[in-house]
Amino acid sequence: MTDPPPIRLLYLEDVLSHYEFVCGILRPRGYDVLPQCKTIDEARTGVTEWEPQVLLADLGLDRRDLDIANKVMQFLADLRKDRPQLTLLIYSGIEALNFSIVRQALVIGVSYLIKEALQDLDHLDRAIQCAKLGRGVVYDIQAAELFKRAIEVQDFTPQQLKVAQLIEMGMQNVEIARELGISSSRISQHIENICKIAGLRSRGEIPRWYYTRYRTGSTAE
């Protein structure tokens, strides 16, 4: 029986020592870690040329640069549309966690990994395998009180959250179905599930619920 082919992973990281550290974790576990990409443009070219199965991106938030982080998130959002089969993870230190970035990640289906979790060297591999199942997941943030609601988001799939976001923006079911490329009946099913999980009575309560929960971070009364 032949071994499975290695998983091709592209790593967006501008610090060589961090890149080498991740290589040291993943290469013995059957990953083909592609050459280091230090910029978004390099990563964009690398995705086209090398066709990785996984993209891991350091947000750079340890430098407190939300502008860079938001540019990375926009790059990943574009990739999610163009290459839905590509597994996407973002990566930052626990001291640099940012609630708005976590919410963006979960809405578009990007997993969020905390660097401190890599003290357990198997953790990155497990995180990638879970992310390959197609859900946005937050890893190892239970110590951060600020992110209780981000953990709650895991009850929803990325597509359910996207439907809720578009409803909050004022779109009708037919428009949402067209935007997401799925059937209107599927939208109705998502709405039913959102209401059930969130404890809402009807579609009409979704806009206020989404706004208070995922735009302001406050709790609806």
Secondary structure, DSSP 8 states (H G I E B T S, - for coil): ------EEEEEE-S-HHHHHHHHHHHGGGTEEE---B-SHHHHHHHHHHH--SEEEEE--GGGT-HHHHHHHHHHHHHHHHH-TTSEEEEEE-GGG--HHHHHHHHHHT-EEEEGGGGGSTTHHHHHHHHHTTT---B-S-TT-GGGHHHHHGGGS-HHHHHHHHHHHTT--HHHHHHHHTS-HHHHHHHHHHHHHHHT-SSGGGHHHHHIIIIIS-----
